[in-house]
């Protein structure tokens, strides 16, 4: 019987008294009608007490009709009766509701904002931007963007930030940033030469430390010494036949050669551009849809749940869960943003495709040689049209610093 009654509290049960001649027979009739009866106690020859489920009360009354037995309900137990009793205590219910709503509201309010890892000036910029986004003390978190959205906006709006992490810890927003410019004390270089890292013709040079080994208009190969880190005269070679003559020591000063050596270098770069091209871009238009999400699947739309007018779109979804004290509830606000995508088709003439290929080749080369290098001339060596694409091989002349450091070994 315990197995059948272990969850009875949630459905409710009552204790009843049955009065009449041989009341135990009445309970047998109830059992035959598949009414669950337990804890039967015989009080006297005319009275029995037992417990039955709330849902079987109607069957009990129907079975009593015409039998002469009297029914008396002694007590009621279980959640349904407790809930009914609470409904009659409106002040208590109102107080409980206000308390729950207050805790819920306070649990979803921003009470603290921490910013670490940045200077006071940059911290002030971050706090100012957060205030513009609505992330401030006392703000309701459901009205704010997701932490990843706040992170992207901060990186976009504050150029001095290299990276920033945004974490939502209960009622606290914790941010840790990394500034773009980190000043580190440079290590003092040891003795070194400056050597050529690629072939070229010297067009200009400036030496602040060391001795120049080449001049303007000289052609150099990779590995050639451009600026020596040894200052002074090299000792003359010792004549092995003069045994009485002691070997002369190298008295040259060892320094870290420093300077810039600009050389004319050459590159062949390939590039290709299609005469016709189709690509997809975002138009800038967007639609927002909001829904209350229960668990992982069920959603209740509350705003913008109509069909979108976009023929093609890209969807981005974020869910902000509600909190109650330190617990995250399985209820949240789901925001779905649809961005309109449009397809564009470009048709180029041969001249336009050639100009575009030259531009792309120059951009790729600039990335390769660095922003300080100067591309001084370009020339098309070969041009073909294959499979609807203009293919070019271009020749570039560049003025760039070709010097790189090489430590001075003991044998130098």
C-alpha positions as CSV (number, residue, x, y, z in Angstrom):
1,X,0.0,0.0,0.0
2,X,2.9,2.4,0.7
3,X,4.0,2.1,-3.0
4,X,0.6,3.4,-4.1
5,X,0.4,6.3,-1.6
6,X,4.0,7.6,-1.6
7,X,3.1,10.6,-4.0
8,X,-0.5,11.1,-2.6
9,X,0.5,14.4,-0.9
10,X,0.6,16.2,-4.3
11,X,-2.9,15.0,-5.3
12,X,-4.5,15.2,-1.9
13,X,-6.3,12.8,0.4
14,X,-8.9,13.0,3.2
15,X,-9.6,11.1,6.5
16,X,-13.2,9.9,6.7
17,X,-15.4,8.2,9.3
18,X,-18.0,5.7,8.2
19,X,-20.8,5.1,10.7
20,X,-23.3,2.3,10.3
21,X,-23.8,-1.4,10.8
22,X,-20.5,-3.3,10.0
23,X,-18.8,-0.3,8.3
24,X,-15.9,-2.5,7.2
25,X,-18.2,-4.1,4.6
26,X,-18.6,-0.6,3.1
27,X,-14.9,-0.3,2.7
28,X,-14.8,-3.7,0.9
29,X,-17.4,-2.3,-1.5
30,X,-15.2,0.7,-2.2
31,X,-12.2,-1.6,-2.9
32,X,-14.3,-3.6,-5.4
33,X,-15.0,-0.3,-7.1
34,X,-11.2,0.3,-7.4
35,X,-11.2,3.1,-4.8
36,X,-7.8,3.2,-3.0
37,X,-8.4,2.9,0.8
38,X,-5.7,2.7,3.4
39,X,-5.0,3.0,7.2
40,X,-8.4,1.5,8.0
41,X,-9.0,1.7,11.8
42,X,-12.0,0.3,13.5
43,X,-13.1,2.7,16.3
44,X,-16.0,0.6,17.6
45,X,-18.6,-1.8,16.2
46,X,-20.4,1.1,14.4
47,X,-17.5,3.3,13.3
48,X,-14.4,2.9,11.1
49,X,-11.8,5.5,10.1
50,X,-9.8,5.4,6.8
51,X,-8.0,7.5,4.3
52,X,-8.9,7.9,0.6
53,X,-7.7,10.1,-2.3
54,X,-9.3,13.4,-3.0
55,X,-10.2,12.3,-6.5
56,X,-12.2,9.4,-5.1
57,X,-14.5,11.5,-2.9
58,X,-17.2,11.5,-5.6
59,X,-17.1,7.7,-5.9
60,X,-17.4,7.5,-2.1
61,X,-20.6,9.6,-2.1
62,X,-22.1,7.7,-4.9
63,X,-21.4,4.3,-3.2
64,X,-23.0,5.5,0.0
65,X,-26.4,6.3,-1.6
66,X,-29.1,3.9,-0.4
67,X,-26.8,2.1,2.0
68,X,-27.7,3.9,5.2
69,X,-24.1,4.6,6.1
70,X,-23.1,8.1,7.3
71,X,-19.9,9.8,6.2
72,X,-18.0,12.4,8.2
73,X,-14.9,14.0,6.9
74,X,-12.4,14.4,9.7
75,X,-9.4,16.1,8.0
76,X,-7.9,17.1,4.7
77,X,-4.3,16.7,3.7
78,X,-2.1,17.5,0.7
79,X,-1.1,20.3,-1.6
80,X,-4.5,20.9,-3.3
81,X,-6.1,21.7,0.1
82,X,-3.2,23.8,1.2
83,X,-3.4,25.8,-2.0
84,X,-7.1,26.3,-1.6
85,X,-6.5,27.5,2.0
86,X,-3.9,30.0,0.8
87,X,-6.3,31.4,-1.7
88,X,-8.5,32.6,1.1
89,X,-5.6,34.4,2.7
90,X,-5.1,37.3,0.3
91,X,-2.8,39.4,2.4
92,X,-0.4,36.5,2.9
93,X,-0.5,35.7,-0.9
94,X,0.1,39.3,-1.7
95,X,3.1,39.5,0.6
96,X,4.6,36.3,-0.9
97,X,4.1,37.5,-4.4
98,X,5.7,40.9,-3.7
99,X,8.6,39.1,-2.0
100,X,9.2,36.8,-4.9
101,X,8.9,39.6,-7.5
102,X,11.3,41.8,-5.4
103,X,13.9,39.0,-5.2
104,X,13.4,38.2,-8.9
105,X,13.9,41.9,-9.8
106,X,16.9,42.4,-7.6
107,X,18.5,39.1,-9.0
108,X,18.3,40.5,-12.5
109,X,19.6,44.0,-11.8
110,X,23.2,45.2,-12.3
111,X,24.7,46.0,-8.9
112,X,28.4,46.1,-9.7
113,X,30.7,46.8,-12.7
114,X,34.4,45.8,-12.5
115,X,37.0,46.9,-15.0
116,X,40.5,45.5,-14.7
117,X,43.8,45.4,-16.7
118,X,43.7,48.9,-18.2
119,X,44.9,52.4,-17.3
120,X,42.6,54.8,-15.4
121,X,42.1,56.9,-18.6
122,X,41.1,53.8,-20.6
123,X,38.9,52.6,-17.7
124,X,37.0,55.9,-17.8
125,X,36.4,55.5,-21.6
126,X,35.1,52.0,-21.1
127,X,32.7,53.1,-18.3
128,X,31.5,56.0,-20.4
129,X,30.7,53.7,-23.3
130,X,29.0,51.2,-21.0
131,X,26.8,54.0,-19.7
132,X,25.9,54.8,-23.3
133,X,24.9,51.2,-23.9
134,X,22.7,51.2,-20.8
135,X,25.1,49.0,-18.8
136,X,25.0,50.9,-15.5
137,X,24.2,50.3,-11.8
138,X,20.5,49.6,-11.3
139,X,19.9,48.5,-15.0
140,X,17.6,45.5,-15.6
141,X,19.8,42.9,-17.3
142,X,17.1,41.7,-19.8
143,X,17.1,45.1,-21.4
144,X,20.9,44.9,-22.1
145,X,22.8,43.1,-24.9
146,X,24.5,39.8,-24.4
147,X,28.1,40.0,-23.1
148,X,29.5,39.1,-26.6
149,X,27.6,42.0,-28.1
150,X,28.9,44.4,-25.5
151,X,32.4,43.1,-26.1
152,X,32.2,43.7,-29.9
153,X,30.8,47.2,-29.4
154,X,33.6,48.2,-27.0
155,X,36.3,46.9,-29.4
156,X,34.6,48.8,-32.3
157,X,34.2,52.1,-30.3
158,X,37.5,52.2,-28.4
159,X,40.5,52.0,-30.8
160,X,43.0,51.8,-27.9
161,X,41.6,48.4,-26.9
162,X,43.4,45.3,-28.3
163,X,41.0,42.9,-26.6
164,X,38.4,43.0,-23.8
165,X,36.5,40.1,-22.1
166,X,33.0,40.7,-20.7
167,X,31.6,38.2,-18.2
168,X,28.2,38.3,-16.5
169,X,28.6,36.9,-12.9
170,X,25.2,37.1,-11.3
171,X,24.5,40.7,-10.6
172,X,28.1,41.8,-11.5
173,X,29.6,42.6,-14.9
174,X,33.3,41.9,-14.9
175,X,35.5,43.3,-17.7
176,X,39.2,42.7,-18.3
177,X,40.9,44.6,-21.1
178,X,44.2,44.6,-22.9
179,X,45.4,47.9,-24.4
180,X,46.9,48.0,-27.8
181,X,50.1,49.8,-26.9
182,X,52.1,48.0,-24.2
183,X,55.4,49.7,-23.5
184,X,58.2,47.2,-22.7
185,X,61.7,48.1,-21.9
186,X,63.8,47.0,-24.9
187,X,66.7,44.7,-24.2
188,X,70.1,46.1,-25.1
189,X,71.3,44.2,-28.2
190,X,74.7,42.5,-28.0
191,X,77.5,43.0,-30.6
192,X,76.2,42.4,-34.1
193,X,76.6,43.1,-37.8
194,X,73.9,44.3,-40.1
195,X,73.6,42.0,-43.1
196,X,71.4,41.9,-46.2
197,X,68.3,39.7,-46.0
198,X,67.7,39.9,-49.8
199,X,69.4,40.9,-52.9
200,X,69.3,44.5,-54.2
201,X,71.1,47.7,-55.2
202,X,71.8,50.2,-52.4
203,X,70.0,53.5,-52.9
204,X,70.4,55.1,-49.5
205,X,71.8,54.3,-46.1
206,X,72.1,55.8,-42.6
207,X,74.5,54.3,-40.1
208,X,74.2,55.4,-36.4
209,X,76.6,52.8,-35.0
210,X,79.2,50.6,-36.7
211,X,81.2,50.8,-39.9
212,X,79.6,50.8,-43.4
213,X,80.9,48.1,-45.6
214,X,78.9,49.0,-48.8
215,X,78.0,52.2,-50.5
216,X,75.3,53.6,-52.7
217,X,74.8,51.8,-56.1
218,X,76.5,48.7,-54.7
219,X,74.8,45.4,-55.5
220,X,74.5,43.0,-52.5
221,X,73.4,39.4,-52.1
222,X,71.7,37.8,-49.0
223,X,74.2,37.5,-46.2
224,X,76.5,40.3,-47.3
225,X,77.7,42.5,-44.4
226,X,76.3,46.0,-44.8
227,X,77.4,47.5,-41.5
228,X,80.1,45.9,-39.4
229,X,79.9,45.9,-35.6
230,X,83.7,45.8,-35.3
231,X,85.3,49.3,-35.0
232,X,89.0,49.8,-35.4
233,X,91.9,48.4,-37.5
234,X,92.1,44.7,-38.0
235,X,95.5,43.3,-36.7
236,X,97.9,42.3,-39.5
237,X,98.4,38.6,-40.0
238,X,101.2,36.9,-38.1
239,X,104.1,35.6,-40.2
240,X,104.5,32.0,-39.1
241,X,108.3,32.0,-40.0
242,X,108.9,34.7,-37.4
243,X,108.7,32.5,-34.3
244,X,110.1,35.1,-32.0
245,X,107.3,37.5,-32.8
246,X,104.3,37.2,-30.4
247,X,100.8,37.0,-31.9
248,X,99.0,40.4,-31.9
249,X,95.6,40.6,-30.1
250,X,92.4,41.9,-31.8
251,X,91.8,45.3,-30.2
252,X,88.8,46.2,-32.3
253,X,85.7,47.4,-30.4
254,X,82.6,45.3,-30.6
255,X,79.3,47.2,-30.9
256,X,75.8,46.6,-32.0
257,X,75.6,47.9,-35.5
258,X,72.6,50.1,-36.0
259,X,71.2,51.9,-39.1
260,X,69.0,51.7,-42.1
261,X,70.1,50.4,-45.5
262,X,67.6,51.1,-48.3
263,X,67.9,49.0,-51.4
264,X,66.2,48.7,-54.7
265,X,64.5,45.2,-54.9
266,X,62.4,43.4,-57.5
267,X,59.4,41.2,-57.4
268,X,57.2,39.3,-59.8
269,X,53.6,39.0,-58.6
270,X,50.7,37.1,-60.1
271,X,47.0,38.2,-59.9
272,X,43.7,37.3,-61.5
273,X,40.3,38.9,-61.6
274,X,37.1,37.4,-63.1
275,X,35.2,39.4,-65.8
276,X,31.9,38.4,-64.2
277,X,31.5,37.9,-60.4
278,X,28.5,37.2,-58.2
279,X,28.7,37.8,-54.4
280,X,26.4,38.2,-51.4
281,X,26.5,41.2,-49.0
282,X,24.5,42.5,-46.1
283,X,22.2,45.4,-47.0
284,X,22.1,46.9,-43.5
285,X,18.4,46.2,-43.0
286,X,17.4,44.0,-40.1
287,X,14.3,42.7,-38.2
288,X,14.2,41.8,-34.5
289,X,12.0,39.1,-33.0
290,X,11.5,38.5,-29.3
291,X,10.2,35.4,-27.5
292,X,10.0,34.0,-24.0
293,X,11.9,30.7,-24.0
294,X,11.0,27.9,-21.6
295,X,13.6,25.2,-21.3
296,X,15.5,24.4,-24.5
297,X,12.7,24.2,-27.0
298,X,9.4,25.8,-26.2
299,X,9.1,29.5,-27.2
300,X,6.3,32.0,-26.7
301,X,6.6,34.8,-29.4
302,X,5.9,38.3,-27.9
303,X,7.1,40.7,-30.6
304,X,7.9,40.6,-34.3
305,X,6.7,37.1,-35.0
306,X,5.4,37.8,-38.4
307,X,7.0,36.6,-41.6
308,X,10.0,38.6,-42.7
309,X,10.0,40.5,-46.0
310,X,13.6,39.6,-46.8
311,X,14.1,37.2,-49.7
312,X,17.4,36.1,-48.2
313,X,18.6,36.7,-44.7
314,X,21.3,35.7,-42.1
315,X,20.0,34.9,-38.6
316,X,21.7,35.6,-35.3
317,X,20.2,34.4,-32.0
318,X,20.9,35.2,-28.3
319,X,19.1,34.1,-25.1
320,X,19.2,36.0,-21.8
321,X,18.1,33.7,-18.9
322,X,16.4,35.1,-15.9
323,X,18.0,34.6,-12.5
324,X,16.6,34.0,-9.0
325,X,19.2,34.7,-6.4
326,X,22.2,32.7,-7.6
327,X,20.2,30.3,-9.7
328,X,19.7,30.6,-13.4
329,X,16.1,29.9,-14.3
330,X,15.0,27.8,-17.3
331,X,13.2,30.9,-18.5
332,X,14.8,33.5,-20.7
333,X,14.3,36.2,-23.3
334,X,15.2,35.0,-26.8
335,X,16.2,37.7,-29.3
336,X,16.5,36.7,-33.0
337,X,18.0,39.2,-35.5
338,X,17.6,38.6,-39.2
339,X,19.9,40.6,-41.4
340,X,18.9,41.1,-45.1
341,X,21.3,39.6,-47.6
342,X,21.4,40.8,-51.2
343,X,23.1,39.2,-54.2
344,X,25.1,41.5,-56.5
345,X,26.5,40.7,-59.9
346,X,29.5,42.6,-61.3
347,X,30.5,42.7,-65.0
348,X,33.9,44.1,-65.8
349,X,35.5,45.1,-69.1
350,X,38.9,43.8,-69.8
351,X,40.4,47.1,-68.9
352,X,38.5,47.3,-65.6
353,X,39.6,43.7,-64.7
354,X,43.2,44.5,-65.5
355,X,43.1,47.6,-63.3
356,X,41.6,45.6,-60.5
357,X,44.2,42.9,-60.8
358,X,47.0,45.5,-60.7
359,X,45.4,47.0,-57.6
360,X,45.1,43.6,-55.8
361,X,48.7,42.6,-56.7
362,X,50.0,45.9,-55.3
363,X,48.1,45.5,-52.1
364,X,49.4,41.9,-51.7
365,X,52.9,43.0,-52.3
366,X,52.6,45.9,-49.8
367,X,51.5,43.5,-47.1
368,X,54.5,41.3,-47.9
369,X,57.2,44.0,-47.8
370,X,55.6,46.1,-45.0
371,X,54.1,49.5,-44.8
372,X,57.5,51.3,-44.6
373,X,58.5,50.0,-48.0
374,X,58.0,52.2,-51.1
375,X,56.7,50.6,-54.3
376,X,58.2,52.9,-56.9
377,X,57.2,51.3,-60.2
378,X,55.2,48.4,-61.8
379,X,55.0,46.8,-65.2
380,X,52.8,44.1,-66.7
381,X,55.1,41.3,-68.0
382,X,52.3,38.9,-69.1
383,X,48.6,39.2,-69.6
384,X,46.1,36.5,-70.6
385,X,42.3,35.8,-70.4
386,X,41.5,32.2,-69.4
387,X,38.2,30.8,-68.2
388,X,36.6,34.2,-67.9
389,X,39.4,35.6,-65.8
390,X,42.1,38.2,-66.6
391,X,45.5,36.8,-65.4
392,X,48.5,39.1,-64.9
393,X,52.2,38.7,-64.0
394,X,53.5,42.0,-62.9
395,X,57.0,43.3,-62.2
396,X,57.5,45.7,-59.3
397,X,60.5,47.7,-58.1
398,X,60.6,48.5,-54.4
399,X,62.8,50.6,-52.1
400,X,62.9,48.9,-48.8
401,X,65.2,48.4,-45.8
402,X,67.0,45.1,-46.3
403,X,69.2,45.2,-43.2
404,X,68.8,42.5,-40.6
405,X,71.0,41.8,-37.5
406,X,73.6,39.0,-37.2
407,X,75.4,38.4,-33.9
408,X,79.2,38.7,-34.0
409,X,80.7,35.2,-33.4
410,X,83.9,34.6,-31.5
411,X,85.7,34.0,-34.8
412,X,85.0,37.4,-36.3
